[in-house]
């Protein structure tokens, strides 16, 4: 039985296609919304119905709540899947869906608000005894308070906006002088970008690894984890390569991490799929960083090791069903790696929009979550990611060998991609040994444009 | 002699550093080589469009927040 008759996907590209696939499998009708720039995109053709919601710029189309809601009502949509990015973590959108009696496939607006504020998320996690990065207790009300707190914590420190994200509203300070210089401007930036000037201080973790835990919770009090993902290969604070399991964790540490993630999720009464992000110190200590209250870009590595369809689980939970499996029945097998193929220069990371004149990809032993086909235009309006390449292997080295073989068979013509960088990383000794931190890309001597 | 300022990339052209700030320069303003005239947003990245010579901004040919093509004329400096 279908959980919903019709689901609208408030997103584009590969993730829209990914969600449509699961809906089709479950016999659910799909509605795509698209901007003028995406009129001929594969996801528009894949959906049962498709409605244009405005001009190319996201803020005139994919981000316009009224238009999306209007389309949902006109098409008799039961539920909206937000994908990632765009409206997926916007509590106003969730409230609007609730008001219009349309099921939002994700957590409630209230929980989204709590986790959207770094300060309140930290507070909640401390209540649940989940470690957070050592830092100030709550909001810093003045420069004097900041300086005093900094003396106790010790430099270097990160000055962070509570509402910040994507690297905005974050400033590294090494000394009293630097903190004095940074304080007012960070508060102002936070106010103008996020309408919330609250800032706090956190200890800088110098050689961090970024490891996150996939969780799913239903409306009946059941919470499970679906293991971790290692996401330390990043450029400009954005991930390039993810894998599961993490090569950094032993079984004891893994169990400790997974247990802490579930404990935190239970504390806040979270529902649907989400990701608890943690930062690991060199010595193996870990701290809660933030929660992503949505499906992640890199969810396929979790699906490949667990055999689960996370979008199907999201739909079931949103429809009020119980989680299909209990924790003991969720098993992982082998190792999965995902590479993100970006339309950008492999050295400077500068984006490269254009037309995909030629696209050759292998079809065996690989999962390809692509938003484009040969002939597709990659426009300048959205994220430069054109697809995800996911492989599985019996172990980590087998997965790396599989990835190398797949990357060697991929050809993209018409625009610049980071394919060569992905190949280079698969051969890199630090990556191959699993010995890498979020500084890995910088250590290759690559510098992104600012 | 008037020089054309061209966009090196396709994207969205902005005349302001952020929505609540003033424009970088107005028509009629004097600019120096290297001054920022606007931003082009391409795939969530911002590229600064700079004056390539000293002069006066004669005219902007593209409105704030409008779509532009690579090679399109953004402004004229005389």
Interface residues (C-beta under 8 A of the other chain):
Chain A: X55 X56 X57 X192 X193 X343 X344 X350 X351 X353 X379 X380 X381 X382 X383 X384 X449
Chain B: X9 X10 X11 X12 X18 X20 X41 X42 X43 X44 X45 X65 X67
